[in-house]
Amino acid sequence: MSGAELEDAVADAFRKKGYIVFVRRNHCDVLAVKPDMSLAYLVECKDYALSRKQQLLAVRELNRNYTHALEILLKNRLFPGKILKVLVAKGFAYHARGILQYTPKAFIKHVSS
């Protein structure tokens, strides 16, 4: 599964649950907001296992994209109570603090449940 296919699969799982979804906008891979504005997910998708260096870069990118996500939310007048940062990859070198980490299958299952 390529990066774009993974992003589309994650976005489809959110859409099936009724989320407001933005895909590949303003540097963000996937931004999904619950319709009741209680929660939003900012998802960075990587279609490979991350080494320590790759994971550090992915976490940095995710943190930088947080600002871009806020711009999307403000532009669309969406004000979620909380934004969760999620890193989706096939494997991880370590657990990053403050970021949820999932494999693609586990995250799609999490969203679908």
Gaussian input, Z-matrix of N, CA and C with variables (Angstrom, degrees):
# hf/3-21g

backbone

0 1
 N
 C     1     B1
 C     2     B2     1     A1
 N     3     B3     2     A2     1     D1
 C     4     B4     3     A3     2     D2
 C     5     B5     4     A4     3     D3
 N     6     B6     5     A5     4     D4
 C     7     B7     6     A6     5     D5
 C     8     B8     7     A7     6     D6
 N     9     B9     8     A8     7     D7
 C    10    B10     9     A9     8     D8
 C    11    B11    10    A10     9     D9
 N    12    B12    11    A11    10    D10
 C    13    B13    12    A12    11    D11
 C    14    B14    13    A13    12    D12
 N    15    B15    14    A14    13    D13
 C    16    B16    15    A15    14    D14
 C    17    B17    16    A16    15    D15
 N    18    B18    17    A17    16    D16
 C    19    B19    18    A18    17    D17
 C    20    B20    19    A19    18    D18
 N    21    B21    20    A20    19    D19
 C    22    B22    21    A21    20    D20
 C    23    B23    22    A22    21    D21
 N    24    B24    23    A23    22    D22
 C    25    B25    24    A24    23    D23
 C    26    B26    25    A25    24    D24
 N    27    B27    26    A26    25    D25
 C    28    B28    27    A27    26    D26
 C    29    B29    28    A28    27    D27
 N    30    B30    29    A29    28    D28
 C    31    B31    30    A30    29    D29
 C    32    B32    31    A31    30    D30
 N    33    B33    32    A32    31    D31
 C    34    B34    33    A33    32    D32
 C    35    B35    34    A34    33    D33
 N    36    B36    35    A35    34    D34
 C    37    B37    36    A36    35    D35
 C    38    B38    37    A37    36    D36
 N    39    B39    38    A38    37    D37
 C    40    B40    39    A39    38    D38
 C    41    B41    40    A40    39    D39
 N    42    B42    41    A41    40    D40
 C    43    B43    42    A42    41    D41
 C    44    B44    43    A43    42    D42
 N    45    B45    44    A44    43    D43
 C    46    B46    45    A45    44    D44
 C    47    B47    46    A46    45    D45
 N    48    B48    47    A47    46    D46
 C    49    B49    48    A48    47    D47
 C    50    B50    49    A49    48    D48
 N    51    B51    50    A50    49    D49
 C    52    B52    51    A51    50    D50
 C    53    B53    52    A52    51    D51
 N    54    B54    53    A53    52    D52
 C    55    B55    54    A54    53    D53
 C    56    B56    55    A55    54    D54
 N    57    B57    56    A56    55    D55
 C    58    B58    57    A57    56    D56
 C    59    B59    58    A58    57    D57
 N    60    B60    59    A59    58    D58
 C    61    B61    60    A60    59    D59
 C    62    B62    61    A61    60    D60
 N    63    B63    62    A62    61    D61
 C    64    B64    63    A63    62    D62
 C    65    B65    64    A64    63    D63
 N    66    B66    65    A65    64    D64
 C    67    B67    66    A66    65    D65
 C    68    B68    67    A67    66    D66
 N    69    B69    68    A68    67    D67
 C    70    B70    69    A69    68    D68
 C    71    B71    70    A70    69    D69
 N    72    B72    71    A71    70    D70
 C    73    B73    72    A72    71    D71
 C    74    B74    73    A73    72    D72
 N    75    B75    74    A74    73    D73
 C    76    B76    75    A75    74    D74
 C    77    B77    76    A76    75    D75
 N    78    B78    77    A77    76    D76
 C    79    B79    78    A78    77    D77
 C    80    B80    79    A79    78    D78
 N    81    B81    80    A80    79    D79
 C    82    B82    81    A81    80    D80
 C    83    B83    82    A82    81    D81
 N    84    B84    83    A83    82    D82
 C    85    B85    84    A84    83    D83
 C    86    B86    85    A85    84    D84
 N    87    B87    86    A86    85    D85
 C    88    B88    87    A87    86    D86
 C    89    B89    88    A88    87    D87
 N    90    B90    89    A89    88    D88
 C    91    B91    90    A90    89    D89
 C    92    B92    91    A91    90    D90
 N    93    B93    92    A92    91    D91
 C    94    B94    93    A93    92    D92
 C    95    B95    94    A94    93    D93
 N    96    B96    95    A95    94    D94
 C    97    B97    96    A96    95    D95
 C    98    B98    97    A97    96    D96
 N    99    B99    98    A98    97    D97
 C   100   B100    99    A99    98    D98
 C   101   B101   100   A100    99    D99
 N   102   B102   101   A101   100   D100
 C   103   B103   102   A102   101   D101
 C   104   B104   103   A103   102   D102
 N   105   B105   104   A104   103   D103
 C   106   B106   105   A105   104   D104
 C   107   B107   106   A106   105   D105
 N   108   B108   107   A107   106   D106
 C   109   B109   108   A108   107   D107
 C   110   B110   109   A109   108   D108
 N   111   B111   110   A110   109   D109
 C   112   B112   111   A111   110   D110
 C   113   B113   112   A112   111   D111
 N   114   B114   113   A113   112   D112
 C   115   B115   114   A114   113   D113
 C   116   B116   115   A115   114   D114
 N   117   B117   116   A116   115   D115
 C   118   B118   117   A117   116   D116
 C   119   B119   118   A118   117   D117
 N   120   B120   119   A119   118   D118
 C   121   B121   120   A120   119   D119
 C   122   B122   121   A121   120   D120
 N   123   B123   122   A122   121   D121
 C   124   B124   123   A123   122   D122
 C   125   B125   124   A124   123   D123
 N   126   B126   125   A125   124   D124
 C   127   B127   126   A126   125   D125
 C   128   B128   127   A127   126   D126
 N   129   B129   128   A128   127   D127
 C   130   B130   129   A129   128   D128
 C   131   B131   130   A130   129   D129
 N   132   B132   131   A131   130   D130
 C   133   B133   132   A132   131   D131
 C   134   B134   133   A133   132   D132
 N   135   B135   134   A134   133   D133
 C   136   B136   135   A135   134   D134
 C   137   B137   136   A136   135   D135
 N   138   B138   137   A137   136   D136
 C   139   B139   138   A138   137   D137
 C   140   B140   139   A139   138   D138
 N   141   B141   140   A140   139   D139
 C   142   B142   141   A141   140   D140
 C   143   B143   142   A142   141   D141
 N   144   B144   143   A143   142   D142
 C   145   B145   144   A144   143   D143
 C   146   B146   145   A145   144   D144
 N   147   B147   146   A146   145   D145
 C   148   B148   147   A147   146   D146
 C   149   B149   148   A148   147   D147
 N   150   B150   149   A149   148   D148
 C   151   B151   150   A150   149   D149
 C   152   B152   151   A151   150   D150
 N   153   B153   152   A152   151   D151
 C   154   B154   153   A153   152   D152
 C   155   B155   154   A154   153   D153
 N   156   B156   155   A155   154   D154
 C   157   B157   156   A156   155   D155
 C   158   B158   157   A157   156   D156
 N   159   B159   158   A158   157   D157
 C   160   B160   159   A159   158   D158
 C   161   B161   160   A160   159   D159
 N   162   B162   161   A161   160   D160
 C   163   B163   162   A162   161   D161
 C   164   B164   163   A163   162   D162
 N   165   B165   164   A164   163   D163
 C   166   B166   165   A165   164   D164
 C   167   B167   166   A166   165   D165
 N   168   B168   167   A167   166   D166
 C   169   B169   168   A168   167   D167
 C   170   B170   169   A169   168   D168
 N   171   B171   170   A170   169   D169
 C   172   B172   171   A171   170   D170
 C   173   B173   172   A172   171   D171
 N   174   B174   173   A173   172   D172
 C   175   B175   174   A174   173   D173
 C   176   B176   175   A175   174   D174
 N   177   B177   176   A176   175   D175
 C   178   B178   177   A177   176   D176
 C   179   B179   178   A178   177   D177
 N   180   B180   179   A179   178   D178
 C   181   B181   180   A180   179   D179
 C   182   B182   181   A181   180   D180
 N   183   B183   182   A182   181   D181
 C   184   B184   183   A183   182   D182
 C   185   B185   184   A184   183   D183
 N   186   B186   185   A185   184   D184
 C   187   B187   186   A186   185   D185
 C   188   B188   187   A187   186   D186
 N   189   B189   188   A188   187   D187
 C   190   B190   189   A189   188   D188
 C   191   B191   190   A190   189   D189
 N   192   B192   191   A191   190   D190
 C   193   B193   192   A192   191   D191
 C   194   B194   193   A193   192   D192
 N   195   B195   194   A194   193   D193
 C   196   B196   195   A195   194   D194
 C   197   B197   196   A196   195   D195
 N   198   B198   197   A197   196   D196
 C   199   B199   198   A198   197   D197
 C   200   B200   199   A199   198   D198
 N   201   B201   200   A200   199   D199
 C   202   B202   201   A201   200   D200
 C   203   B203   202   A202   201   D201
 N   204   B204   203   A203   202   D202
 C   205   B205   204   A204   203   D203
 C   206   B206   205   A205   204   D204
 N   207   B207   206   A206   205   D205
 C   208   B208   207   A207   206   D206
 C   209   B209   208   A208   207   D207
 N   210   B210   209   A209   208   D208
 C   211   B211   210   A210   209   D209
 C   212   B212   211   A211   210   D210
 N   213   B213   212   A212   211   D211
 C   214   B214   213   A213   212   D212
 C   215   B215   214   A214   213   D213
 N   216   B216   215   A215   214   D214
 C   217   B217   216   A216   215   D215
 C   218   B218   217   A217   216   D216
 N   219   B219   218   A218   217   D217
 C   220   B220   219   A219   218   D218
 C   221   B221   220   A220   219   D219
 N   222   B222   221   A221   220   D220
 C   223   B223   222   A222   221   D221
 C   224   B224   223   A223   222   D222
 N   225   B225   224   A224   223   D223
 C   226   B226   225   A225   224   D224
 C   227   B227   226   A226   225   D225
 N   228   B228   227   A227   226   D226
 C   229   B229   228   A228   227   D227
 C   230   B230   229   A229   228   D228
 N   231   B231   230   A230   229   D229
 C   232   B232   231   A231   230   D230
 C   233   B233   232   A232   231   D231
 N   234   B234   233   A233   232   D232
 C   235   B235   234   A234   233   D233
 C   236   B236   235   A235   234   D234
 N   237   B237   236   A236   235   D235
 C   238   B238   237   A237   236   D236
 C   239   B239   238   A238   237   D237
 N   240   B240   239   A239   238   D238
 C   241   B241   240   A240   239   D239
 C   242   B242   241   A241   240   D240
 N   243   B243   242   A242   241   D241
 C   244   B244   243   A243   242   D242
 C   245   B245   244   A244   243   D243
 N   246   B246   245   A245   244   D244
 C   247   B247   246   A246   245   D245
 C   248   B248   247   A247   246   D246
 N   249   B249   248   A248   247   D247
 C   250   B250   249   A249   248   D248
 C   251   B251   250   A250   249   D249
 N   252   B252   251   A251   250   D250
 C   253   B253   252   A252   251   D251
 C   254   B254   253   A253   252   D252
 N   255   B255   254   A254   253   D253
 C   256   B256   255   A255   254   D254
 C   257   B257   256   A256   255   D255
 N   258   B258   257   A257   256   D256
 C   259   B259   258   A258   257   D257
 C   260   B260   259   A259   258   D258
 N   261   B261   260   A260   259   D259
 C   262   B262   261   A261   260   D260
 C   263   B263   262   A262   261   D261
 N   264   B264   263   A263   262   D262
 C   265   B265   264   A264   263   D263
 C   266   B266   265   A265   264   D264
 N   267   B267   266   A266   265   D265
 C   268   B268   267   A267   266   D266
 C   269   B269   268   A268   267   D267
 N   270   B270   269   A269   268   D268
 C   271   B271   270   A270   269   D269
 C   272   B272   271   A271   270   D270
 N   273   B273   272   A272   271   D271
 C   274   B274   273   A273   272   D272
 C   275   B275   274   A274   273   D273
 N   276   B276   275   A275   274   D274
 C   277   B277   276   A276   275   D275
 C   278   B278   277   A277   276   D276
 N   279   B279   278   A278   277   D277
 C   280   B280   279   A279   278   D278
 C   281   B281   280   A280   279   D279
 N   282   B282   281   A281   280   D280
 C   283   B283   282   A282   281   D281
 C   284   B284   283   A283   282   D282
 N   285   B285   284   A284   283   D283
 C   286   B286   285   A285   284   D284
 C   287   B287   286   A286   285   D285
 N   288   B288   287   A287   286   D286
 C   289   B289   288   A288   287   D287
 C   290   B290   289   A289   288   D288
 N   291   B291   290   A290   289   D289
 C   292   B292   291   A291   290   D290
 C   293   B293   292   A292   291   D291
 N   294   B294   293   A293   292   D292
 C   295   B295   294   A294   293   D293
 C   296   B296   295   A295   294   D294
 N   297   B297   296   A296   295   D295
 C   298   B298   297   A297   296   D296
 C   299   B299   298   A298   297   D297
 N   300   B300   299   A299   298   D298
 C   301   B301   300   A300   299   D299
 C   302   B302   301   A301   300   D300
 N   303   B303   302   A302   301   D301
 C   304   B304   303   A303   302   D302
 C   305   B305   304   A304   303   D303
 N   306   B306   305   A305   304   D304
 C   307   B307   306   A306   305   D305
 C   308   B308   307   A307   306   D306
 N   309   B309   308   A308   307   D307
 C   310   B310   309   A309   308   D308
 C   311   B311   310   A310   309   D309
 N   312   B312   311   A311   310   D310
 C   313   B313   312   A312   311   D311
 C   314   B314   313   A313   312   D312
 N   315   B315   314   A314   313   D313
 C   316   B316   315   A315   314   D314
 C   317   B317   316   A316   315   D315
 N   318   B318   317   A317   316   D316
 C   319   B319   318   A318   317   D317
 C   320   B320   319   A319   318   D318
 N   321   B321   320   A320   319   D319
 C   322   B322   321   A321   320   D320
 C   323   B323   322   A322   321   D321
 N   324   B324   323   A323   322   D322
 C   325   B325   324   A324   323   D323
 C   326   B326   325   A325   324   D324
 N   327   B327   326   A326   325   D325
 C   328   B328   327   A327   326   D326
 C   329   B329   328   A328   327   D327
 N   330   B330   329   A329   328   D328
 C   331   B331   330   A330   329   D329
 C   332   B332   331   A331   330   D330
 N   333   B333   332   A332   331   D331
 C   334   B334   333   A333   332   D332
 C   335   B335   334   A334   333   D333
 N   336   B336   335   A335   334   D334
 C   337   B337   336   A336   335   D335
 C   338   B338   337   A337   336   D336

   B1=1.4553
   B2=1.5378
   B3=1.3163
   B4=1.4650
   B5=1.5301
   B6=1.3317
   B7=1.4640
   B8=1.5204
   B9=1.3415
   B10=1.4656
   B11=1.5282
   B12=1.3335
   B13=1.4667
   B14=1.5212
   B15=1.3304
   B16=1.4619
   B17=1.5242
   B18=1.3187
   B19=1.4660
   B20=1.5234
   B21=1.3306
   B22=1.4696
   B23=1.5234
   B24=1.3392
   B25=1.4695
   B26=1.5292
   B27=1.3288
   B28=1.4718
   B29=1.5321
   B30=1.3364
   B31=1.4676
   B32=1.5262
   B33=1.3358
   B34=1.4682
   B35=1.5274
   B36=1.3338
   B37=1.4709
   B38=1.5285
   B39=1.3313
   B40=1.4651
   B41=1.5252
   B42=1.3235
   B43=1.4832
   B44=1.5201
   B45=1.3351
   B46=1.4639
   B47=1.5294
   B48=1.3267
   B49=1.4590
   B50=1.5216
   B51=1.3361
   B52=1.4543
   B53=1.5218
   B54=1.3253
   B55=1.4615
   B56=1.5262
   B57=1.3251
   B58=1.4576
   B59=1.5247
   B60=1.3324
   B61=1.4606
   B62=1.5237
   B63=1.3271
   B64=1.4670
   B65=1.5223
   B66=1.3260
   B67=1.4678
   B68=1.5224
   B69=1.3402
   B70=1.4672
   B71=1.5291
   B72=1.3277
   B73=1.4650
   B74=1.5144
   B75=1.3142
   B76=1.4611
   B77=1.5355
   B78=1.3242
   B79=1.4720
   B80=1.5212
   B81=1.3178
   B82=1.4612
   B83=1.5218
   B84=1.3434
   B85=1.4616
   B86=1.5252
   B87=1.3278
   B88=1.4683
   B89=1.5327
   B90=1.3131
   B91=1.4635
   B92=1.5190
   B93=1.3383
   B94=1.4593
   B95=1.5250
   B96=1.3317
   B97=1.4624
   B98=1.5253
   B99=1.3404
   B100=1.4655
   B101=1.5214
   B102=1.3209
   B103=1.4678
   B104=1.5333
   B105=1.3458
   B106=1.4701
   B107=1.5377
   B108=1.3272
   B109=1.4767
   B110=1.5311
   B111=1.3279
   B112=1.4586
   B113=1.5229
   B114=1.3444
   B115=1.4525
   B116=1.5222
   B117=1.3281
   B118=1.4625
   B119=1.5213
   B120=1.3061
   B121=1.4537
   B122=1.5206
   B123=1.3260
   B124=1.4552
   B125=1.5188
   B126=1.3386
   B127=1.4571
   B128=1.5217
   B129=1.3260
   B130=1.4605
   B131=1.5204
   B132=1.3401
   B133=1.4591
   B134=1.5205
   B135=1.3236
   B136=1.4623
   B137=1.5229
   B138=1.3257
   B139=1.4623
   B140=1.5297
   B141=1.3289
   B142=1.4614
   B143=1.5277
   B144=1.3332
   B145=1.4618
   B146=1.5209
   B147=1.3159
   B148=1.4610
   B149=1.5255
   B150=1.3175
   B151=1.4643
   B152=1.5328
   B153=1.3102
   B154=1.4677
   B155=1.5314
   B156=1.3221
   B157=1.4646
   B158=1.5281
   B159=1.3386
   B160=1.4700
   B161=1.5203
   B162=1.3309
   B163=1.4568
   B164=1.5231
   B165=1.3215
   B166=1.4670
   B167=1.5251
   B168=1.3279
   B169=1.4684
   B170=1.5223
   B171=1.3386
   B172=1.4679
   B173=1.5259
   B174=1.3242
   B175=1.4671
   B176=1.5283
   B177=1.3193
   B178=1.4685
   B179=1.5297
   B180=1.3396
   B181=1.4628
   B182=1.5246
   B183=1.3131
   B184=1.4681
   B185=1.5233
   B186=1.3208
   B187=1.4660
   B188=1.5235
   B189=1.3237
   B190=1.4672
   B191=1.5369
   B192=1.3246
   B193=1.4627
   B194=1.5297
   B195=1.3163
   B196=1.4655
   B197=1.5317
   B198=1.3180
   B199=1.4641
   B200=1.5239
   B201=1.3288
   B202=1.4650
   B203=1.5328
   B204=1.3192
   B205=1.4670
   B206=1.5225
   B207=1.3313
   B208=1.4654
   B209=1.5260
   B210=1.3350
   B211=1.4733
   B212=1.5204
   B213=1.3312
   B214=1.4794
   B215=1.5228
   B216=1.3312
   B217=1.4663
   B218=1.5253
   B219=1.3123
   B220=1.4671
   B221=1.5218
   B222=1.3222
   B223=1.4637
   B224=1.5282
   B225=1.3405
   B226=1.4601
   B227=1.5270
   B228=1.3366
   B229=1.4667
   B230=1.5309
   B231=1.3233
   B232=1.4534
   B233=1.5289
   B234=1.3215
   B235=1.4555
   B236=1.5248
   B237=1.3497
   B238=1.4704
   B239=1.5264
   B240=1.3261
   B241=1.4516
   B242=1.5166
   B243=1.3230
   B244=1.4538
   B245=1.5230
   B246=1.3359
   B247=1.4618
   B248=1.5199
   B249=1.3352
   B250=1.4569
   B251=1.5201
   B252=1.3320
   B253=1.4634
   B254=1.5221
   B255=1.3545
   B256=1.4555
   B257=1.5197
   B258=1.3151
   B259=1.4518
   B260=1.5196
   B261=1.3428
   B262=1.4588
   B263=1.5221
   B264=1.3421
   B265=1.4607
   B266=1.5257
   B267=1.3269
   B268=1.4627
   B269=1.5199
   B270=1.3279
   B271=1.4520
   B272=1.5179
   B273=1.3433
   B274=1.4528
   B275=1.5234
   B276=1.3180
   B277=1.4543
   B278=1.5310
   B279=1.3273
   B280=1.4612
   B281=1.5166
   B282=1.3377
   B283=1.4631
   B284=1.5253
   B285=1.3078
   B286=1.4656
   B287=1.5225
   B288=1.3152
   B289=1.4565
   B290=1.5346
   B291=1.3210
   B292=1.4640
   B293=1.5199
   B294=1.3253
   B295=1.4689
   B296=1.5194
   B297=1.3267
   B298=1.4596
   B299=1.5244
   B300=1.3242
   B301=1.4560
   B302=1.5217
   B303=1.3271
   B304=1.4611
   B305=1.5219
   B306=1.3402
   B307=1.4613
   B308=1.5236
   B309=1.3356
   B310=1.4730
   B311=1.5328
   B312=1.3332
   B313=1.4745
   B314=1.5269
   B315=1.3236
   B316=1.4696
   B317=1.5310
   B318=1.3298
   B319=1.4631
   B320=1.5249
   B321=1.3134
   B322=1.4682
   B323=1.5307
   B324=1.3175
   B325=1.4597
   B326=1.5253
   B327=1.3439
   B328=1.4733
   B329=1.5311
   B330=1.3227
   B331=1.4641
   B332=1.5248
   B333=1.3279
   B334=1.4681
   B335=1.5149
   B336=1.3390
   B337=1.4725
   B338=1.5130
   A1=107.52
   A2=116.53
   A3=120.34
   A4=110.30
   A5=115.80
   A6=120.74
   A7=112.45
   A8=116.65
   A9=120.30
   A10=110.81
   A11=117.17
   A12=120.08
   A13=110.82
   A14=116.08
   A15=120.54
   A16=110.39
   A17=117.11
   A18=120.99
   A19=110.53
   A20=117.11
   A21=120.96
   A22=111.53
   A23=117.75
   A24=120.97
   A25=110.68
   A26=116.63
   A27=120.94
   A28=109.78
   A29=116.86
   A30=120.82
   A31=111.05
   A32=117.50
   A33=120.80
   A34=111.36
   A35=116.77
   A36=120.10
   A37=110.20
   A38=117.13
   A39=120.33
   A40=111.00
   A41=117.20
   A42=120.31
   A43=110.96
   A44=117.16
   A45=120.90
   A46=111.82
   A47=116.96
   A48=121.47
   A49=112.30
   A50=118.36
   A51=121.55
   A52=115.29
   A53=117.51
   A54=120.62
   A55=111.01
   A56=116.53
   A57=123.26
   A58=104.98
   A59=117.58
   A60=121.08
   A61=111.46
   A62=115.38
   A63=123.56
   A64=106.85
   A65=116.86
   A66=121.83
   A67=109.69
   A68=115.32
   A69=122.47
   A70=111.93
   A71=115.71
   A72=121.35
   A73=109.69
   A74=115.78
   A75=121.38
   A76=111.85
   A77=117.09
   A78=125.98
   A79=113.91
   A80=119.72
   A81=122.26
   A82=109.82
   A83=116.97
   A84=120.23
   A85=109.87
   A86=116.69
   A87=121.26
   A88=108.20
   A89=115.66
   A90=122.49
   A91=106.21
   A92=116.11
   A93=121.25
   A94=109.66
   A95=116.17
   A96=122.01
   A97=109.23
   A98=115.38
   A99=119.46
   A100=108.80
   A101=117.99
   A102=120.62
   A103=113.66
   A104=117.45
   A105=119.34
   A106=112.48
   A107=116.75
   A108=124.82
   A109=113.78
   A110=118.21
   A111=119.58
   A112=112.38
   A113=117.36
   A114=120.35
   A115=111.37
   A116=115.58
   A117=121.49
   A118=108.52
   A119=116.48
   A120=122.92
   A121=108.71
   A122=116.71
   A123=122.92
   A124=105.37
   A125=117.26
   A126=122.04
   A127=110.58
   A128=115.68
   A129=123.30
   A130=106.36
   A131=117.14
   A132=122.10
   A133=111.44
   A134=115.77
   A135=122.65
   A136=107.03
   A137=117.19
   A138=120.45
   A139=112.40
   A140=117.00
   A141=121.89
   A142=108.87
   A143=115.71
   A144=120.40
   A145=108.29
   A146=116.62
   A147=121.55
   A148=112.01
   A149=115.64
   A150=120.26
   A151=106.81
   A152=117.22
   A153=120.16
   A154=110.82
   A155=117.27
   A156=121.07
   A157=111.01
   A158=117.25
   A159=120.54
   A160=111.15
   A161=115.95
   A162=118.89
   A163=110.76
   A164=117.55
   A165=120.14
   A166=110.62
   A167=116.64
   A168=120.83
   A169=111.32
   A170=117.14
   A171=121.22
   A172=110.97
   A173=117.24
   A174=121.32
   A175=109.30
   A176=116.66
   A177=120.62
   A178=110.36
   A179=116.17
   A180=120.96
   A181=111.16
   A182=116.65
   A183=121.36
   A184=110.91
   A185=117.00
   A186=120.60
   A187=111.39
   A188=117.37
   A189=121.35
   A190=110.24
   A191=116.97
   A192=121.23
   A193=112.49
   A194=117.05
   A195=121.24
   A196=109.98
   A197=116.94
   A198=121.48
   A199=110.83
   A200=116.38
   A201=120.45
   A202=110.76
   A203=116.60
   A204=120.70
   A205=110.69
   A206=116.58
   A207=119.94
   A208=110.93
   A209=116.85
   A210=120.52
   A211=110.87
   A212=117.00
   A213=121.12
   A214=109.74
   A215=116.80
   A216=120.87
   A217=111.70
   A218=116.74
   A219=119.79
   A220=111.49
   A221=116.44
   A222=120.92
   A223=111.26
   A224=116.25
   A225=121.31
   A226=113.24
   A227=116.05
   A228=122.77
   A229=112.82
   A230=114.52
   A231=121.91
   A232=107.46
   A233=116.71
   A234=120.76
   A235=110.55
   A236=117.37
   A237=119.68
   A238=111.01
   A239=115.73
   A240=121.10
   A241=113.04
   A242=117.08
   A243=121.51
   A244=109.11
   A245=116.15
   A246=121.20
   A247=107.93
   A248=115.78
   A249=121.14
   A250=109.55
   A251=116.34
   A252=121.50
   A253=107.72
   A254=115.89
   A255=121.20
   A256=109.63
   A257=115.20
   A258=122.00
   A259=107.35
   A260=116.61
   A261=121.93
   A262=108.06
   A263=115.92
   A264=121.55
   A265=108.63
   A266=116.19
   A267=119.94
   A268=112.39
   A269=117.94
   A270=121.24
   A271=110.28
   A272=116.14
   A273=121.11
   A274=110.72
   A275=117.13
   A276=121.88
   A277=110.96
   A278=117.45
   A279=121.95
   A280=108.80
   A281=117.21
   A282=120.67
   A283=109.63
   A284=116.75
   A285=122.29
   A286=109.75
   A287=116.34
   A288=121.78
   A289=110.82
   A290=116.47
   A291=121.75
   A292=114.67
   A293=117.06
   A294=120.85
   A295=108.30
   A296=115.97
   A297=120.26
   A298=108.13
   A299=117.17
   A300=121.67
   A301=109.50
   A302=115.60
   A303=121.54
   A304=110.20
   A305=115.20
   A306=119.71
   A307=106.25
   A308=118.79
   A309=119.84
   A310=113.88
   A311=117.50
   A312=120.00
   A313=110.90
   A314=116.61
   A315=120.31
   A316=110.82
   A317=117.97
   A318=119.43
   A319=111.32
   A320=117.28
   A321=119.84
   A322=109.24
   A323=117.89
   A324=121.02
   A325=110.62
   A326=116.76
   A327=121.79
   A328=110.71
   A329=117.13
   A330=121.32
   A331=110.81
   A332=116.39
   A333=121.15
   A334=113.20
   A335=117.50
   A336=119.02
   A337=112.66
   D1=124.11
   D2=179.44
   D3=-78.15
   D4=173.02
   D5=-179.02
   D6=-60.00
   D7=-44.16
   D8=-179.46
   D9=-67.15
   D10=-38.21
   D11=178.34
   D12=-65.51
   D13=-38.94
   D14=178.21
   D15=-64.75
   D16=-44.15
   D17=177.43
   D18=-59.86
   D19=-43.96
   D20=179.54
   D21=-64.88
   D22=-39.58
   D23=179.31
   D24=-64.40
   D25=-42.69
   D26=178.52
   D27=-65.17
   D28=-44.06
   D29=179.64
   D30=-62.44
   D31=-40.67
   D32=178.70
   D33=-63.44
   D34=-39.66
   D35=178.57
   D36=-62.26
   D37=-41.29
   D38=177.45
   D39=-66.27
   D40=-43.41
   D41=-179.20
   D42=-60.41
   D43=-40.27
   D44=179.91
   D45=-62.20
   D46=-25.89
   D47=177.76
   D48=-92.36
   D49=3.48
   D50=174.41
   D51=89.90
   D52=10.79
   D53=179.62
   D54=-72.68
   D55=154.76
   D56=170.24
   D57=-86.07
   D58=120.68
   D59=-169.53
   D60=-121.44
   D61=136.21
   D62=172.60
   D63=-121.20
   D64=125.53
   D65=-177.67
   D66=-118.15
   D67=131.44
   D68=177.16
   D69=50.33
   D70=50.89
   D71=178.00
   D72=-120.83
   D73=133.47
   D74=172.92
   D75=52.29
   D76=45.08
   D77=178.21
   D78=75.48
   D79=-4.32
   D80=-178.88
   D81=-91.85
   D82=131.31
   D83=177.90
   D84=-65.80
   D85=-60.00
   D86=178.79
   D87=-140.63
   D88=131.20
   D89=173.02
   D90=-127.08
   D91=118.70
   D92=-177.45
   D93=-124.20
   D94=133.03
   D95=-177.87
   D96=-122.97
   D97=131.42
   D98=175.37
   D99=-65.42
   D100=142.35
   D101=-179.02
   D102=-59.79
   D103=-28.13
   D104=179.88
   D105=-85.39
   D106=5.81
   D107=176.70
   D108=62.78
   D109=19.43
   D110=179.42
   D111=-80.98
   D112=-24.45
   D113=-171.65
   D114=-154.92
   D115=146.94
   D116=173.55
   D117=-135.91
   D118=149.93
   D119=176.71
   D120=-117.16
   D121=128.10
   D122=170.51
   D123=-107.12
   D124=114.24
   D125=-171.57
   D126=-115.23
   D127=129.31
   D128=173.01
   D129=-107.87
   D130=121.41
   D131=-175.55
   D132=-106.63
   D133=129.39
   D134=174.19
   D135=-127.42
   D136=130.40
   D137=-175.45
   D138=-95.09
   D139=32.93
   D140=179.83
   D141=-152.21
   D142=167.01
   D143=175.27
   D144=-76.36
   D145=137.47
   D146=-175.28
   D147=-94.59
   D148=130.28
   D149=170.12
   D150=-77.01
   D151=173.84
   D152=-179.97
   D153=-58.91
   D154=-45.20
   D155=-179.18
   D156=-65.86
   D157=-44.22
   D158=178.74
   D159=-63.09
   D160=-36.85
   D161=-179.82
   D162=-69.64
   D163=-40.09
   D164=175.99
   D165=-58.89
   D166=-42.67
   D167=178.39
   D168=-65.84
   D169=-40.18
   D170=179.48
   D171=-65.52
   D172=-40.32
   D173=178.73
   D174=-65.77
   D175=-42.31
   D176=178.10
   D177=-61.44
   D178=-42.83
   D179=178.70
   D180=-63.85
   D181=-41.59
   D182=179.12
   D183=-63.17
   D184=-43.32
   D185=178.35
   D186=-65.28
   D187=-38.09
   D188=177.93
   D189=-67.95
   D190=-38.37
   D191=-179.36
   D192=-69.64
   D193=-17.62
   D194=177.01
   D195=-56.56
   D196=-43.02
   D197=178.10
   D198=-63.64
   D199=-41.75
   D200=178.11
   D201=-64.67
   D202=-36.27
   D203=177.97
   D204=-64.85
   D205=-40.60
   D206=178.00
   D207=-60.97
   D208=-37.59
   D209=177.22
   D210=-62.57
   D211=-43.22
   D212=178.62
   D213=-61.96
   D214=-45.97
   D215=-178.34
   D216=-62.84
   D217=-44.65
   D218=179.66
   D219=-65.17
   D220=-41.79
   D221=-179.52
   D222=-61.32
   D223=-35.45
   D224=-178.65
   D225=-96.69
   D226=9.04
   D227=178.76
   D228=54.54
   D229=45.45
   D230=176.50
   D231=-111.87
   D232=128.94
   D233=-175.77
   D234=-130.17
   D235=78.35
   D236=-179.40
   D237=-70.90
   D238=151.48
   D239=179.85
   D240=-69.25
   D241=-31.90
   D242=-177.09
   D243=-147.90
   D244=143.31
   D245=176.10
   D246=-118.98
   D247=119.48
   D248=177.69
   D249=-95.49
   D250=133.98
   D251=176.49
   D252=-95.50
   D253=128.08
   D254=-176.16
   D255=-128.37
   D256=133.69
   D257=175.06
   D258=-111.37
   D259=120.80
   D260=179.81
   D261=-112.03
   D262=121.18
   D263=179.15
   D264=-153.24
   D265=169.30
   D266=-178.42
   D267=-77.42
   D268=-17.42
   D269=178.45
   D270=-168.45
   D271=159.39
   D272=-175.90
   D273=-132.88
   D274=146.39
   D275=178.76
   D276=-84.24
   D277=-29.24
   D278=-179.41
   D279=-159.12
   D280=171.94
   D281=178.06
   D282=-95.63
   D283=116.36
   D284=179.57
   D285=-78.15
   D286=135.61
   D287=-178.36
   D288=-71.46
   D289=132.94
   D290=175.40
   D291=80.41
   D292=6.12
   D293=-178.22
   D294=-128.50
   D295=131.12
   D296=175.63
   D297=-78.63
   D298=137.25
   D299=-179.17
   D300=-123.66
   D301=128.36
   D302=-178.58
   D303=-138.07
   D304=152.25
   D305=166.47
   D306=-79.59
   D307=159.80
   D308=-177.92
   D309=-55.27
   D310=-47.22
   D311=-178.34
   D312=-63.96
   D313=-43.09
   D314=-178.17
   D315=-65.62
   D316=-37.79
   D317=-178.81
   D318=-71.20
   D319=-42.55
   D320=178.45
   D321=-63.45
   D322=-37.99
   D323=176.30
   D324=-65.37
   D325=-40.80
   D326=178.37
   D327=-61.18
   D328=-45.55
   D329=-179.08
   D330=-67.59
   D331=-38.97
   D332=-176.71
   D333=-72.43
   D334=-22.93
   D335=-176.73
   D336=-81.35

